[in-house]
Amino acid sequence: MAGINKNHIESESYTLELSDLEVFRIVADEKSISQAAKRLNYVQSNVTVRIKRLETELRTQLFYRHARGVTLTSTGKTLLIYTDKLFSVLEEAKNAIYSDEIPRGSLTIGSIENVAAIRLPELLTSFMTHIPQVDLSLKGGTTEALINEVLEYKLDGAFVTGPVNHPDLVQYTFRKEELVLITDKVHSKIESFKDINQRAILTLEQGCKYKKRFETWMETEGLYPKRRMRFSSLEGIVGCVKSGLGISLLSKSYVSRLPIKEELNLYPIPNEYSGIVTIFIHRKDVLLTRALQEFKNWFELG
């Protein structure tokens, strides 16, 4: 009969050690057995043995081994989803059994870059000052990537660009933003939106809703830029706009707080494309721990 006995999960065919699953998670995160060993403070052979034992017990290959490290197989990716969910539930259980009313425990929140840079610093500082018992972590990413991490129980919640219509998610409005077109003041002045045809447009990587909004607007207007370039950070985009490499579409609140704002030109775009909202999301089935509930209250979410 299947059952739970302290540190392992048993069934008729195998025993899963929770510690082995934790090792598996870290190897998947580091994409390297040697780096995982350093992070765990284990000898490398110990990590290798644990992974091989897990593969033997599950009768499947979890990683592809190659010169650069390891990569999850399709079954490895499936196991990682359930492993993350399992540890998320265990963490929720630990947080739920505290008998006092003080919010505590870990809280991992995601955020798109411009919100993390402009909207969150003061609020996060205030939250952590008043509620130091909560171990808060912040992770950046695009809207698409953060939504997936919330759905996979890797994040307790995330600030993303809305709206997000998913049956497993609940969303709360955080801030409304205005998008503006930005150029440098020397090379890329815009006399007409048709000038975009002669410019390179600079956007974040796939999964950014600002990028999608920019592309939708251009398609509707019949605009075809000279070149499209993707960047991994807003800082890289702004630096290249300033140097005259191209133009971009960013939130006015973000641009207005940049140290180099006086070196940039801002142009309004049609109202049907300029309005955008930042929302906070979490799974509907996630346990609203005291820490998460206090976080929502602090940020006036819901």
HUGIPE-V885434 format. One line per field, one symbol per residue. ss: DSSP state (2 for helix, 1 for strand, 0 for the rest). A space follows every 50 residues. Layout:
ss=???
//
This chain:
ss=00111001110000111222222222222200222222220002222222 22222222000011110011110222222222222222222222220000 00001111111022222200222222222200011111110022222222 20000011111000000011111111111111110000000022222201 11110000222222222222200000111110022222222200001111 12222000002221111100222211111111100000022222222200 00
//
